[in-house]
Amino acid sequence: MMNQSELHLPNDFPHKPPEGYEYQVLPFKRGVIAVWTVYLNGFLFNNFNPHYCIWGFYKPKTQQYFAPKNSKQLGDEVDINDTTPYSAIQLNLNPLMSAFL
């Protein structure tokens, strides 16, 4: 089980939560924490309760970040500088799509 000192955003986490959001860190599996984005205002479909979305995963021991395949599976390792405040999922854009970003 993880100790409480590992249940926080790492010091090198470069993002600040977008307006109306916060980050929440929860234990996931042995040696892995899940980082969630929480939209505090919620949506009509959930009676405006906070809405949770997986940002990604982090292994404190090896200091590695992982994009999520879904909320229950780690995807590929990612460079933290190639992530956004909303997700660690990497965009797979063709050159034309990249030109509009």
C-alpha positions in Angstrom: 0.0 0.0 0.0 1.2 3.5 -0.7 2.1 5.8 2.1 0.3 9.2 2.5 3.3 11.2 1.3 2.9 9.6 -2.1 -0.7 10.7 -2.5 -0.1 14.2 -3.8 0.7 15.7 -7.1 4.4 15.4 -7.8 6.5 18.6 -7.5 7.4 18.4 -11.2 3.7 18.4 -12.3 3.7 21.4 -14.6 0.0 22.0 -14.9 -2.4 24.2 -12.9 -6.0 23.1 -12.9 -8.1 25.0 -15.4 -10.7 27.4 -14.0 -13.5 25.5 -12.4 -11.4 22.3 -12.1 -9.2 20.7 -9.5 -6.9 17.7 -9.5 -7.4 14.8 -7.2 -4.9 12.0 -6.5 -6.0 8.6 -5.5 -4.3 5.2 -5.0 -4.7 3.0 -8.1 -2.6 -0.1 -7.9 0.6 -1.0 -6.0 3.1 1.7 -6.8 0.8 3.7 -9.0 -1.4 6.7 -8.4 -4.3 7.9 -10.5 -4.6 11.7 -11.2 -8.1 12.8 -11.8 -9.5 16.1 -13.1 -12.6 17.2 -11.2 -15.0 19.6 -12.8 -16.4 21.3 -9.8 -19.5 22.8 -11.4 -20.8 19.5 -12.7 -23.3 19.1 -15.6 -27.1 19.0 -15.9 -27.1 15.2 -16.4 -25.5 14.7 -13.0 -27.4 17.4 -11.1 -24.4 19.7 -11.1 -22.4 17.4 -8.9 -18.6 17.4 -9.4 -17.6 15.4 -12.6 -14.5 13.2 -12.5 -12.3 12.4 -15.5 -9.1 10.5 -15.5 -6.1 12.7 -16.3 -3.5 9.9 -16.2 -1.3 7.8 -14.0 2.0 8.3 -12.1 4.5 5.9 -10.6 6.3 7.8 -7.8 9.1 5.3 -7.5 10.3 5.6 -11.1 8.8 9.2 -11.6 7.0 8.0 -14.8 3.8 9.4 -16.2 1.3 7.3 -18.2 -1.6 8.2 -20.4 -4.8 6.3 -19.6 -6.3 3.7 -21.9 -9.3 4.2 -19.7 -9.8 4.8 -16.0 -8.7 1.2 -15.2 -5.8 0.7 -17.5 -2.4 2.4 -18.0 -1.5 3.3 -21.5 1.9 4.3 -22.9 4.5 6.3 -20.9 4.3 10.0 -21.8 6.7 13.0 -21.5 5.0 15.3 -19.0 5.8 18.3 -21.2 3.6 16.8 -24.0 0.5 16.7 -21.8 -2.3 19.2 -21.3 -4.0 20.3 -18.1 -7.0 18.2 -19.1 -5.3 14.9 -20.0 -2.1 13.0 -20.5 -3.6 11.4 -23.7 -1.5 12.2 -26.7 -3.2 13.6 -29.7 -2.6 11.7 -32.9 -2.9 14.5 -35.5 -2.0 14.5 -39.1 0.0 17.5 -40.4 -3.2 19.4 -41.6 -4.8 19.0 -38.2 -1.6 20.2 -36.5 -1.6 23.3 -38.6 -4.9 24.5 -36.9 -3.6 24.2 -33.4 
